[in-house]
Amino acid sequence: MKNLFLFYYNFFENYIHLRRIKAFLSRKVILNDPIIFDVGSHKGKLAKLMHDIYENAIIYCFEPNKSMNDDLKKIGNNIKVYNYALGEKNEEKQILINKIDLTNTLSTINENSFYLKIKNFILANSKKDNMYEQTKVISLENFCKEKKIRNIDFLKLDVEGYEHNVLLGAKNIIQNVKFVMLEIQKNNMYHDYSKKNIEEFLKENNFMLIKTFKFPFMFFEDRIYKRIQN
């Protein structure tokens, strides 16, 4: 069952989901020499997509799992890889390393989640298979100050329920972000996760939802928001 699920997931993601995103960005999100942040890069599928669309883009990839380094660096010379996570503040935290590395997270797992139980059953995953590792966390605000980055054209977040924490660490720089793309969870797998909090944060900072990409039979979706100038 696990192999069948992963085949379906990867097939749909690679040949339908990412292609829809690429087509939309190519038509509707026109960026010249952009600065792109890919937070939760994993193996770099989104970074590769951005690299293909936007000529001369500089792409900052944040992925705590060092085993992904080679995949990310192969994308191109314009890829900058950082082996730490983004969050609300600078700190050291324990990151959950799942057997399926696509779902590594800093979020606190809700062990009573029915969705989690179904997911673990399908993927043949149990609590004893999980490990925790210490990882560095830095706020987006502090990172941009250190690197003297004043504007971000496109901010992508896929951090398994930790999206709101990353946004809270954006503080002032969020006012200089043009587009935000993030994964919205439609399940109760993470404690303290709130879709409402994410939506309110983006609304308060003048972002408007412009596109939703639903993933069939899965309890999450990708959304793209555009910042509307006052």
Residue pairs with C-beta under 8 A, 6 or more apart in sequence:
1 122
1 124
2 122
2 123
2 124
5 122
5 123
6 100
6 123
9 218
12 215
12 216
13 45
13 215
14 45
17 213
17 215
17 222
18 45
18 46
18 49
20 213
21 46
21 49
21 213
21 222
22 49
22 52
22 53
24 211
24 213
24 224
25 49
25 50
25 53
26 53
28 210
28 211
29 154
29 179
29 224
31 54
31 57
31 153
31 154
31 178
33 54
33 55
33 56
33 57
33 58
34 54
34 57
34 58
34 153
34 154
35 57
35 58
35 60
35 149
35 151
35 152
35 153
35 154
36 47
36 50
36 54
36 57
36 58
36 59
36 60
36 152
36 153
36 154
36 155
36 156
37 59
37 60
37 62
37 140
37 152
37 154
37 155
37 156
38 44
38 46
38 47
38 50
38 59
38 60
38 61
38 62
38 156
39 62
39 86
39 140
39 155
39 156
39 157
39 158
39 159
39 166
40 62
40 63
40 156
40 157
40 158
40 159
40 160
41 47
41 61
41 62
41 63
41 68
41 72
41 81
42 63
42 65
42 68
42 101
42 102
42 158
43 68
43 71
43 72
44 61
44 68
44 71
44 72
44 75
44 79
46 156
46 158
47 59
47 61
47 72
47 75
47 79
48 75
50 57
50 59
50 154
51 57
51 59
51 75
51 76
51 78
51 79
56 78
57 78
58 78
58 80
59 75
59 78
59 79
59 80
60 80
60 82
61 72
61 79
61 80
61 81
61 82
62 82
62 84
62 85
62 86
63 69
63 72
63 81
63 82
63 83
64 83
64 84
64 85
64 95
64 104
64 133
64 135
64 136
65 83
65 97
65 101
65 104
66 83
67 101
69 81
69 83
72 79
72 81
73 79
73 81
83 136
84 135
84 136
84 137
84 138
85 93
85 95
85 106
85 135
85 136
85 137
85 138
85 159
85 162
86 137
86 138
86 139
86 140
86 143
86 159
86 166
86 169
87 93
87 106
87 137
87 138
87 139
87 162
87 165
87 166
87 169
88 139
88 165
88 166
88 168
88 169
89 137
89 139
89 169
90 137
90 138
90 139
90 142
91 137
92 134
92 135
92 136
92 137
93 106
93 134
93 135
93 137
94 106
94 132
94 133
94 134
94 135
95 104
95 105
95 106
95 132
95 133
95 134
95 135
96 104
96 105
96 106
96 107
96 109
96 130
96 131
96 132
97 104
97 130
97 131
97 132
97 133
98 104
98 105
98 125
98 129
98 130
99 123
99 125
99 129
99 130
100 123
100 125
103 160
104 160
105 159
105 160
105 161
105 162
105 190
106 135
106 137
106 159
106 160
106 162
106 165
107 159
107 160
107 161
107 162
107 190
107 191
107 192
107 193
108 190
108 191
108 192
109 116
109 189
109 190
109 191
110 116
110 188
110 189
110 190
110 191
111 127
113 187
113 188
113 189
114 188
115 187
115 188
115 189
115 219
116 187
116 189
119 125
119 189
120 126
138 169
139 169
139 170
139 171
140 166
140 169
140 170
140 171
140 173
140 174
141 169
141 170
141 171
141 172
141 173
142 169
143 149
144 150
144 152
144 173
149 173
150 176
151 176
151 177
151 178
152 173
152 176
152 177
152 178
153 177
153 178
153 179
154 178
154 179
154 180
154 181
155 177
155 179
155 180
155 181
156 180
156 181
156 182
157 163
157 166
157 167
157 180
157 181
157 182
157 183
158 182
158 183
159 165
159 166
159 183
160 183
160 190
161 185
161 189
161 190
161 193
163 182
163 183
163 198
164 193
164 194
164 197
164 198
164 201
167 174
167 198
167 201
167 202
168 201
170 177
174 205
175 205
177 227
178 226
178 227
179 224
179 225
179 226
179 227
180 202
180 207
180 224
180 225
180 227
181 222
181 223
181 224
181 225
182 198
182 222
182 223
182 225
183 220
183 221
183 222
183 223
184 195
184 198
184 220
184 221
184 222
184 223
185 193
185 195
185 219
185 220
186 195
186 219
186 220
186 221
187 219
187 220
202 225
205 227
206 227
206 228
206 229
206 230
207 225
207 226
207 227
207 228
208 225
208 226
208 227
208 228
209 223
209 224
209 225
210 224
210 225
210 226
211 223
211 224
212 221
212 222
212 223
212 224
213 221
213 222
213 223
213 224
214 221
215 221
215 222
